[in-house]
Amino acid sequence: VVTYPKAKEVQDAARECPLDLLLVETDCPYIATQKHRGKRNEIAYVVEVGEKIARLRGVEASEIAAASTRNAEKLFGI
Protein backbone atom coordinates (compact mmCIF):
# COMPACT_ATOMS: atom_id res chain seq x y z
CA VAL A 1 0.00 0.00 0.00
CA VAL A 2 3.04 2.30 0.01
CA THR A 3 2.00 3.48 -3.48
CA TYR A 4 -1.37 4.75 -2.23
CA PRO A 5 -1.49 8.53 -1.68
CA LYS A 6 -3.20 8.31 1.72
CA ALA A 7 -0.83 5.65 3.13
CA LYS A 8 1.22 8.25 4.98
CA GLU A 9 2.20 6.03 7.91
CA VAL A 10 3.42 3.28 5.59
CA GLN A 11 5.30 5.83 3.51
CA ASP A 12 6.90 7.25 6.65
CA ALA A 13 8.01 3.74 7.65
CA ALA A 14 9.46 3.11 4.17
CA ARG A 15 11.32 6.41 4.38
CA GLU A 16 12.75 5.73 7.85
CA CYS A 17 13.45 1.99 7.75
CA PRO A 18 17.17 1.24 7.87
CA LEU A 19 18.29 0.24 4.38
CA ASP A 20 19.85 -2.99 5.65
CA LEU A 21 16.43 -4.13 6.94
CA LEU A 22 14.30 -3.13 3.96
CA LEU A 23 12.47 -5.74 1.87
CA VAL A 24 10.25 -4.91 -1.08
CA GLU A 25 7.22 -7.05 -1.89
CA THR A 26 3.69 -7.04 -3.22
CA ASP A 27 0.60 -8.62 -1.73
CA CYS A 28 0.07 -10.61 -4.92
CA PRO A 29 -2.62 -11.52 -5.89
CA TYR A 30 -4.27 -8.98 -3.58
CA ILE A 31 -3.95 -5.20 -3.09
CA ALA A 32 -2.47 -4.04 -6.39
CA THR A 33 -0.40 -0.87 -6.55
CA GLN A 34 -2.17 2.48 -6.93
CA LYS A 35 -1.62 2.42 -10.71
CA HIS A 36 -3.44 -0.93 -10.96
CA ARG A 37 -5.93 -0.45 -8.14
CA GLY A 38 -8.99 -2.63 -8.44
CA LYS A 39 -7.20 -5.18 -10.62
CA ARG A 40 -5.47 -8.43 -9.78
CA ASN A 41 -2.03 -7.76 -8.35
CA GLU A 42 0.95 -9.16 -10.26
CA ILE A 43 4.47 -9.83 -9.01
CA ALA A 44 5.80 -7.56 -11.79
CA TYR A 45 4.32 -4.59 -9.90
CA VAL A 46 7.05 -4.97 -7.28
CA VAL A 47 9.06 -2.60 -9.48
CA GLU A 48 6.48 0.14 -8.81
CA VAL A 49 6.77 -0.48 -5.08
CA GLY A 50 10.56 -0.14 -5.21
CA GLU A 51 10.32 2.99 -7.35
CA LYS A 52 7.89 4.58 -4.90
CA ILE A 53 10.17 3.81 -1.96
CA ALA A 54 13.11 5.27 -3.87
CA ARG A 55 11.19 8.50 -4.51
CA LEU A 56 10.22 8.70 -0.83
CA ARG A 57 13.85 8.29 0.20
CA GLY A 58 15.28 10.53 -2.51
CA VAL A 59 17.49 7.83 -4.02
CA GLU A 60 17.70 5.90 -7.27
CA ALA A 61 15.44 2.86 -7.65
CA SER A 62 18.53 0.75 -8.33
CA GLU A 63 19.72 1.45 -4.77
CA ILE A 64 16.46 0.14 -3.32
CA ALA A 65 16.55 -2.89 -5.64
CA ALA A 66 20.12 -3.75 -4.65
CA ALA A 67 19.46 -3.34 -0.93
CA SER A 68 16.25 -5.36 -1.05
CA THR A 69 17.98 -8.13 -2.99
CA ARG A 70 20.88 -8.27 -0.50
CA ASN A 71 18.46 -8.34 2.41
CA ALA A 72 16.33 -11.10 0.87
CA GLU A 73 19.42 -13.19 0.14
CA LYS A 74 20.52 -12.78 3.75
CA LEU A 75 17.06 -13.53 5.14
CA PHE A 76 16.55 -16.65 3.04
CA GLY A 77 20.17 -17.81 3.15
CA ILE A 78 20.71 -17.72 -0.61
N, C-alpha and C positions, 0 to 999 in steps of 0.2 A: 504493500500500500504506500510505499515511500513516494511513488510517482503521483499520488493523488494530491491535489492542491490543498485540501484541508487537513492532511495528515501531518500537522506541524510537530507533534510530539515524536513521531517516527522519524521525521526529517531531522529534528534536533539530535536524536540518538544516532542517526547515520552520520551526522556532521561531527559528533563528539566521540564516537567509538574509536578506541585506539586502532590504528591501521593493522597492527599485528593480531587483532582479534576479529577483524571484519570478514564476514562471509556474505556472498551475494547469492540470492536464490529467488525463485518464483514459487507461488502456491499452486503450480500446475496440477490439475486442470482447473483450479478455482481461482478467483480474484485476479483477473487479468490486469495488466498495467492500465493507466489512465487512457492511453491512446487506443486501447482495445477493450475498454470497459463494456461490459455486457456480453462479451463474446467468450468463447472457451479460451482459457489461458494456454499458452504454448511455451515450451522450454526456451525457444528462441528469443522470447521477450526478456530473458535475463540480461541481455545486452542493454535494454532500455533502463532496467533497474540500476545497472552499473553506471550508465551514463548520467542518470539522475543523481546518484550519490556523488559522482565526480563533480558535477555542477555545484552541488551543495557544499562540497569541501574546497572548491576552487582549484581542482587539479585536473590533469588529463585522465580520460577514461582508461587509458592503458595502465596507469598507476593503480587504479582500483582493481582492474582485471588481474594484474600481476600479484597484488597483495592477496586478493581473494583466492587465487589459485594456490599460492604458497600456503595459505592458512588451511585450505581444504586438504592439500597434500599432507600437511602436518597432522590435522585432525584425523584423517582416515588412514594414515600410515602408508601413503603411496609415494 
